[in-house]
């Protein structure tokens, strides 16, 4: 099945959702998940199928187009952009899995949503034809509206001991009937509306065809095996797609906070009756914050376009470039968080009111920045080691 819509149509529909997403953001926080109507509108917009292959009713868009959608949604709702990013990036990986798995998930319904996380908290004991799999994972973003999950785990040896992360990590795809979720464990102040419940798996059989080795995602072997190496999208580095989506989510939320600060400041007056929109100290803070956030977005887009240009013409991506892109992404997130902190510091106590969108963006941005993919020290260390010709840490994903 081939989609009849273009990626431009999807981006237009995403932009058209802006006002609605503004209005539903507080409700998502109250529910602890996306409202059902919001999930349905996202399905209708097609954003979750942007990275899905044409032969399964997807748009198979370019990475720059994908990140444009994430940046657009983040202007309105942190929860929605996080769910769109995390859930929406999984079709990229599924497209690199076995055709049997793709048929099983997308064959009857191309709008199936897939949750995660990739953290290897599961343990997989090899058996004939697959694995016996168990584990518990916190923070499974968007799982309430998902029918499948892809969960990280470590293969064990004959004695039940987990293999090292760099060789033993696998991604396991499971239907919802094979796991349980624990919504009561989701009690967060930031990104509260994502419905990132705990997931529990208890000794479930996973057939081999539902398992992906992340090393093959990174090497390109998975794309070859899936018969998708001719499609430029699926040659794009997996880690830059996934980790980049996490960084773009945090950046876009901070950008939404910047817009919320501007809107709040249009009519605000201080206790001394100073008009904030004319106050030089407030304007200086705004200018610096806008410059830092926008610089991060510009650099992010430039880096993605540089990698994509090489991918499109079939050139390999140098390790140096991959590491520099990740270094730049985490630095951009750090600058954006510092910027929104400064905005909050100058916004006055009323900005912490639950009725003020600024505080929600601030909480969501900090929570998104705490994701493992946004931990700056890991990327800075990798950059330094590579610069001086030292080996990268075991398990570091390039």
Secondary structure, 3 states (H helix, E strand, C coil): CCCCCCHHHHHHHHHHCHHHHHHHHHHHHHHCCCCHHHHHHHHHHCHHHCCCCHHHCCCCCCHHHHHHHHHHHHCCCHHHHHHHHHHHHHHHHHCCCCHHHHHHHHCCCCCCCEECCCCCCEEEEEECCEEEEEEEEEEECCHHHCCEEEEEEEEECCCCCECCHHHHEEEEEEEHHHCEEEHHHCCCCCCHHHCCEEEEEEEEEEEHHHEECHHHHHHCHHHHHCCCCCCHHHHCCHHHHHHHHHHHHHHHHHHHHHHHHHHHHCCCECCCCCEHHHCHHHHHHHHHHHHHHHHHHHHHHHHHHHHHHHHHCCCCCCHHHHHHHHHHHHHHHHHHHHHHHHHHHCCCHHHHCCCCHHHHHHHHHHHHHCCHHHCHHHHHHHHHHHHCCCCCCCCCCC
